[in-house]
Amino acid sequence: MEFTVTIIWFDEERLWCARCEDLKITLEYGSFDALLEQTKAAAYDMAELNLGYKGEIRLRYVIERSDVLAVS
């Protein structure tokens, strides 16, 4: 089973956010590595809790970045 996780960097808040609609996951961390580790753990738990699925899952990451630029 494969799920897409969207990871977004919010520069103005210095924050990484992970979202997966299918698994109903939304996580926020200041560290990219911490976010990935917590996303993996949450994905397995939520697949079991929300979908009743046990077994191997694949996570596909889509990374976005949001910047705020001041033009003068």
The first five atom37 places (N, CA, C, CB, O) and aatype in JSON, in Angstrom:
{
  "aatype": [12, 6, 13, 16, 19, 16, 9, 9, 17, 13, 3, 6, 6, 1, 10, 17, 4, 0, 1, 4, 6, 3, 10, 11, 9, 16, 10, 6, 18, 7, 15, 13, 3, 0, 10, 10, 6, 5, 16, 11, 0, 0, 0, 18, 3, 12, 0, 6, 10, 2, 10, 7, 18, 11, 7, 6, 9, 1, 10, 1, 18, 19, 9, 6, 1, 15, 3, 19, 10, 0, 19, 15],
  "atom_mask": [
    [1, 1, 1, 1, 1],
    [1, 1, 1, 1, 1],
    [1, 1, 1, 1, 1],
    [1, 1, 1, 1, 1],
    [1, 1, 1, 1, 1],
    [1, 1, 1, 1, 1],
    [1, 1, 1, 1, 1],
    [1, 1, 1, 1, 1],
    [1, 1, 1, 1, 1],
    [1, 1, 1, 1, 1],
    [1, 1, 1, 1, 1],
    [1, 1, 1, 1, 1],
    [1, 1, 1, 1, 1],
    [1, 1, 1, 1, 1],
    [1, 1, 1, 1, 1],
    [1, 1, 1, 1, 1],
    [1, 1, 1, 1, 1],
    [1, 1, 1, 1, 1],
    [1, 1, 1, 1, 1],
    [1, 1, 1, 1, 1],
    [1, 1, 1, 1, 1],
    [1, 1, 1, 1, 1],
    [1, 1, 1, 1, 1],
    [1, 1, 1, 1, 1],
    [1, 1, 1, 1, 1],
    [1, 1, 1, 1, 1],
    [1, 1, 1, 1, 1],
    [1, 1, 1, 1, 1],
    [1, 1, 1, 1, 1],
    [1, 1, 1, 0, 1],
    [1, 1, 1, 1, 1],
    [1, 1, 1, 1, 1],
    [1, 1, 1, 1, 1],
    [1, 1, 1, 1, 1],
    [1, 1, 1, 1, 1],
    [1, 1, 1, 1, 1],
    [1, 1, 1, 1, 1],
    [1, 1, 1, 1, 1],
    [1, 1, 1, 1, 1],
    [1, 1, 1, 1, 1],
    [1, 1, 1, 1, 1],
    [1, 1, 1, 1, 1],
    [1, 1, 1, 1, 1],
    [1, 1, 1, 1, 1],
    [1, 1, 1, 1, 1],
    [1, 1, 1, 1, 1],
    [1, 1, 1, 1, 1],
    [1, 1, 1, 1, 1],
    [1, 1, 1, 1, 1],
    [1, 1, 1, 1, 1],
    [1, 1, 1, 1, 1],
    [1, 1, 1, 0, 1],
    [1, 1, 1, 1, 1],
    [1, 1, 1, 1, 1],
    [1, 1, 1, 0, 1],
    [1, 1, 1, 1, 1],
    [1, 1, 1, 1, 1],
    [1, 1, 1, 1, 1],
    [1, 1, 1, 1, 1],
    [1, 1, 1, 1, 1],
    [1, 1, 1, 1, 1],
    [1, 1, 1, 1, 1],
    [1, 1, 1, 1, 1],
    [1, 1, 1, 1, 1],
    [1, 1, 1, 1, 1],
    [1, 1, 1, 1, 1],
    [1, 1, 1, 1, 1],
    [1, 1, 1, 1, 1],
    [1, 1, 1, 1, 1],
    [1, 1, 1, 1, 1],
    [1, 1, 1, 1, 1],
    [1, 1, 1, 1, 1]
  ],
  "atom_positions": [
    [[0.85, -1.17, 0.0], [0.0, 0.0, 0.0], [0.9, 1.24, 0.0], [-0.97, -0.01, 1.22], [1.87, 1.3, 0.75]],
    [[0.58, 2.22, -0.83], [1.4, 3.43, -0.94], [0.58, 4.66, -0.57], [1.98, 3.58, -2.37], [-0.59, 4.79, -0.93]],
    [[1.24, 5.57, 0.14], [0.62, 6.83, 0.55], [1.54, 7.98, 0.21], [0.3, 6.82, 2.07], [2.77, 7.86, 0.29]],
    [[0.95, 9.09, -0.18], [1.72, 10.3, -0.49], [1.7, 11.23, 0.71], [1.16, 11.01, -1.75], [0.64, 11.57, 1.23]],
    [[2.89, 11.63, 1.13], [3.06, 12.58, 2.23], [3.62, 13.87, 1.65], [3.99, 12.0, 3.35], [4.68, 13.86, 1.03]],
    [[2.91, 14.96, 1.84], [3.4, 16.27, 1.4], [4.14, 16.92, 2.55], [2.24, 17.17, 0.9], [3.6, 17.08, 3.64]],
    [[5.38, 17.31, 2.28], [6.2, 17.98, 3.29], [6.44, 19.4, 2.81], [7.56, 17.22, 3.52], [6.87, 19.64, 1.68]],
    [[6.15, 20.34, 3.7], [6.26, 21.76, 3.35], [7.18, 22.46, 4.35], [4.85, 22.44, 3.32], [7.06, 22.26, 5.55]],
    [[8.08, 23.28, 3.84], [8.94, 24.12, 4.67], [8.36, 25.53, 4.67], [10.42, 24.12, 4.15], [8.23, 26.15, 3.61]],
    [[8.02, 26.02, 5.85], [7.53, 27.38, 6.0], [8.68, 28.23, 6.54], [6.28, 27.44, 6.95], [8.98, 28.2, 7.73]],
    [[9.31, 28.98, 5.65], [10.5, 29.74, 6.0], [10.23, 30.78, 7.08], [11.06, 30.42, 4.77], [11.04, 30.94, 8.0]],
    [[9.11, 31.49, 6.98], [8.85, 32.56, 7.94], [8.65, 32.02, 9.36], [7.62, 33.35, 7.51], [8.88, 32.75, 10.33]],
    [[8.23, 30.77, 9.5], [8.05, 30.17, 10.82], [9.16, 29.2, 11.18], [6.71, 29.46, 10.89], [9.2, 28.68, 12.3]],
    [[10.07, 28.95, 10.24], [11.14, 27.98, 10.44], [10.57, 26.64, 10.9], [12.17, 28.51, 11.46], [10.95, 26.1, 11.94]],
    [[9.64, 26.12, 10.1], [8.87, 24.96, 10.5], [8.65, 24.02, 9.32], [7.54, 25.39, 11.09], [8.33, 24.46, 8.22]],
    [[8.82, 22.72, 9.57], [8.49, 21.69, 8.6], [7.13, 21.1, 8.96], [9.59, 20.58, 8.57], [6.85, 20.86, 10.13]],
    [[6.3, 20.87, 7.97], [4.97, 20.3, 8.18], [4.79, 19.11, 7.24], [3.85, 21.37, 7.95], [5.13, 19.19, 6.06]],
    [[4.25, 18.01, 7.76], [3.94, 16.83, 6.94], [2.45, 16.58, 6.98], [4.73, 15.57, 7.43], [1.82, 16.62, 8.04]],
    [[1.88, 16.31, 5.8], [0.44, 16.03, 5.71], [0.2, 14.82, 4.81], [-0.34, 17.27, 5.18], [0.82, 14.68, 3.75]],
    [[-0.7, 13.97, 5.25], [-1.14, 12.85, 4.44], [-2.65, 12.73, 4.64], [-0.39, 11.5, 4.81], [-3.11, 12.29, 5.7]],
    [[-3.4, 13.12, 3.63], [-4.86, 13.12, 3.73], [-5.42, 11.7, 3.93], [-5.47, 13.74, 2.46], [-6.32, 11.51, 4.74]],
    [[-4.89, 10.72, 3.2], [-5.41, 9.36, 3.28], [-5.28, 8.76, 4.68], [-4.69, 8.48, 2.27], [-6.15, 8.02, 5.14]],
    [[-4.17, 9.1, 5.36], [-3.93, 8.56, 6.7], [-4.37, 9.52, 7.81], [-2.47, 8.23, 6.87], [-4.31, 9.19, 8.99]],
    [[-4.8, 10.71, 7.41], [-5.24, 11.74, 8.35], [-4.11, 12.13, 9.31], [-6.46, 11.26, 9.15], [-4.27, 12.15, 10.53]],
    [[-2.95, 12.43, 8.71], [-1.76, 12.83, 9.48], [-1.44, 14.28, 9.19], [-0.54, 11.93, 9.13], [-1.42, 14.7, 8.04]],
    [[-1.2, 15.04, 10.23], [-0.63, 16.39, 10.13], [0.35, 16.53, 11.28], [-1.76, 17.52, 10.17], [-0.03, 16.45, 12.45]],
    [[1.62, 16.74, 10.94], [2.67, 16.87, 11.95], [3.5, 18.12, 11.66], [3.58, 15.62, 11.97], [3.65, 18.51, 10.5]],
    [[4.05, 18.73, 12.71], [4.91, 19.9, 12.56], [6.14, 19.74, 13.45], [4.15, 21.21, 12.92], [6.04, 19.36, 14.62]],
    [[7.31, 20.03, 12.87], [8.57, 19.96, 13.62], [9.52, 21.03, 13.09], [9.22, 18.55, 13.51], [9.4, 21.46, 11.95]],
    [[10.44, 21.44, 13.92], [11.47, 22.38, 13.51], [12.62, 21.7, 12.79], [0.0, 0.0, 0.0], [13.44, 22.37, 12.17]],
    [[12.69, 20.38, 12.87], [13.78, 19.61, 12.27], [13.22, 18.67, 11.19], [14.55, 18.81, 13.35], [12.24, 17.96, 11.43]],
    [[13.84, 18.67, 10.02], [13.43, 17.8, 8.93], [13.57, 16.34, 9.31], [14.24, 18.11, 7.68], [12.67, 15.54, 9.06]],
    [[14.72, 15.97, 9.93], [14.95, 14.58, 10.31], [13.94, 14.09, 11.34], [16.36, 14.42, 10.86], [13.45, 12.96, 11.24]],
    [[13.63, 14.93, 12.33], [12.63, 14.56, 13.34], [11.27, 14.39, 12.69], [12.56, 15.62, 14.46], [10.52, 13.48, 13.05]],
    [[10.95, 15.25, 11.74], [9.67, 15.15, 11.05], [9.55, 13.83, 10.29], [9.5, 16.32, 10.08], [8.51, 13.18, 10.35]],
    [[10.6, 13.42, 9.59], [10.57, 12.16, 8.85], [10.38, 10.97, 9.78], [11.85, 12.0, 8.04], [9.58, 10.09, 9.49]],
    [[11.12, 10.95, 10.87], [11.01, 9.83, 11.81], [9.61, 9.73, 12.41], [12.04, 9.97, 12.93], [9.04, 8.65, 12.51]],
    [[9.06, 10.86, 12.81], [7.72, 10.86, 13.39], [6.64, 10.54, 12.35], [7.42, 12.22, 14.03], [5.63, 9.91, 12.67]],
    [[6.87, 10.96, 11.12], [5.92, 10.66, 10.04], [5.87, 9.15, 9.78], [6.31, 11.41, 8.74], [4.8, 8.59, 9.6]],
    [[7.03, 8.51, 9.77], [7.08, 7.05, 9.56], [6.31, 6.32, 10.66], [8.54, 6.56, 9.52], [5.51, 5.43, 10.38]],
    [[6.55, 6.7, 11.9], [5.88, 6.05, 13.02], [4.37, 6.29, 12.97], [6.45, 6.55, 14.37], [3.58, 5.37, 13.16]],
    [[3.98, 7.52, 12.7], [2.56, 7.86, 12.66], [1.87, 7.17, 11.48], [2.37, 9.39, 12.55], [0.72, 6.74, 11.61]],
    [[2.53, 7.06, 10.34], [1.93, 6.44, 9.15], [1.56, 4.99, 9.42], [2.89, 6.53, 7.96], [0.46, 4.56, 9.07]],
    [[2.44, 4.26, 10.03], [2.15, 2.86, 10.32], [0.98, 2.75, 11.3], [3.4, 2.16, 10.9], [0.06, 1.96, 11.1]],
    [[1.02, 3.56, 12.37], [-0.06, 3.54, 13.37], [-1.4, 3.93, 12.76], [0.27, 4.48, 14.53], [-2.42, 3.29, 13.03]],
    [[-1.41, 4.98, 11.94], [-2.66, 5.47, 11.38], [-3.21, 4.52, 10.31], [-2.46, 6.86, 10.79], [-4.43, 4.42, 10.15]],
    [[-2.34, 3.84, 9.57], [-2.81, 2.85, 8.6], [-3.56, 1.73, 9.32], [-1.62, 2.26, 7.79], [-4.59, 1.24, 8.83]],
    [[-3.05, 1.34, 10.47], [-3.71, 0.3, 11.24], [-5.0, 0.82, 11.88], [-2.76, -0.25, 12.32], [-6.04, 0.16, 11.8]],
    [[-4.93, 1.99, 12.52], [-6.09, 2.53, 13.22], [-7.21, 2.99, 12.28], [-5.67, 3.67, 14.09], [-8.37, 2.65, 12.5]],
    [[-6.86, 3.75, 11.25], [-7.88, 4.34, 10.38], [-8.35, 3.41, 9.26], [-7.34, 5.6, 9.77], [-9.5, 3.48, 8.83]],
    [[-7.46, 2.55, 8.8], [-7.8, 1.71, 7.65], [-7.86, 0.22, 7.98], [-6.79, 1.93, 6.55], [-8.25, -0.59, 7.14]],
    [[-7.49, -0.13, 9.21], [-7.47, -1.54, 9.59], [-6.42, -2.34, 8.84], [0.0, 0.0, 0.0], [-6.53, -3.55, 8.72]],
    [[-5.39, -1.66, 8.34], [-4.36, -2.3, 7.51], [-3.15, -2.69, 8.35], [-3.93, -1.36, 6.37], [-2.65, -1.89, 9.14]],
    [[-2.69, -3.92, 8.16], [-1.45, -4.39, 8.77], [-0.61, -4.96, 7.65], [-1.71, -5.47, 9.91], [-1.1, -5.71, 6.81]],
    [[0.65, -4.61, 7.64], [1.54, -5.08, 6.59], [2.46, -3.96, 6.15], [0.0, 0.0, 0.0], [2.61, -2.96, 6.84]],
    [[3.06, -4.14, 5.01], [4.03, -3.17, 4.51], [3.33, -1.98, 3.87], [4.98, -3.82, 3.5], [2.37, -2.14, 3.12]],
    [[3.83, -0.78, 4.18], [3.34, 0.43, 3.52], [4.52, 1.17, 2.92], [2.56, 1.34, 4.53], [5.65, 1.07, 3.41]],
    [[4.26, 1.89, 1.86], [5.29, 2.7, 1.19], [4.85, 4.15, 1.29], [5.49, 2.27, -0.32], [3.7, 4.5, 1.03]],
    [[5.81, 5.0, 1.68], [5.54, 6.44, 1.75], [6.26, 7.12, 0.6], [5.99, 7.03, 3.11], [7.46, 6.94, 0.4]],
    [[5.52, 7.91, -0.16], [6.09, 8.72, -1.24], [6.04, 10.17, -0.76], [5.31, 8.52, -2.62], [4.97, 10.68, -0.43]],
    [[7.19, 10.81, -0.73], [7.29, 12.18, -0.23], [7.3, 13.19, -1.37], [8.54, 12.34, 0.63], [8.03, 13.03, -2.35]],
    [[6.48, 14.21, -1.24], [6.47, 15.35, -2.14], [6.85, 16.54, -1.29], [5.06, 15.55, -2.86], [6.19, 16.84, -0.3]],
    [[7.92, 17.22, -1.66], [8.43, 18.32, -0.83], [8.15, 19.65, -1.51], [9.95, 18.15, -0.57], [8.45, 19.85, -2.69]],
    [[7.57, 20.56, -0.72], [7.28, 21.92, -1.17], [8.0, 22.89, -0.25], [5.75, 22.21, -1.19], [8.39, 22.55, 0.86]],
    [[8.16, 24.1, -0.74], [8.79, 25.14, 0.07], [8.04, 26.44, -0.13], [10.28, 25.32, -0.28], [7.65, 26.77, -1.25]],
    [[7.84, 27.16, 0.95], [7.16, 28.45, 0.9], [8.11, 29.52, 1.42], [5.83, 28.42, 1.72], [8.59, 29.42, 2.55]],
    [[8.39, 30.53, 0.62], [9.27, 31.63, 1.02], [8.5, 32.95, 0.94], [10.55, 31.68, 0.13], [7.61, 33.11, 0.11]],
    [[8.86, 33.87, 1.8], [8.32, 35.21, 1.76], [9.46, 36.12, 1.36], [7.69, 35.63, 3.13], [10.49, 36.17, 2.03]],
    [[9.29, 36.85, 0.27], [10.32, 37.75, -0.23], [9.82, 39.19, -0.18], [10.73, 37.37, -1.66], [8.67, 39.47, -0.54]],
    [[10.67, 40.07, 0.25], [10.33, 41.49, 0.27], [10.97, 42.15, -0.95], [10.8, 42.19, 1.59], [12.18, 42.09, -1.14]],
    [[10.15, 42.77, -1.77], [10.62, 43.47, -2.96], [10.48, 44.96, -2.71], [9.84, 43.02, -4.23], [9.39, 45.46, -2.41]],
    [[11.61, 45.66, -2.86], [11.53, 47.11, -2.61], [11.87, 47.91, -3.84], [12.46, 47.5, -1.49], [11.85, 49.14, -3.8]]
  ]
}
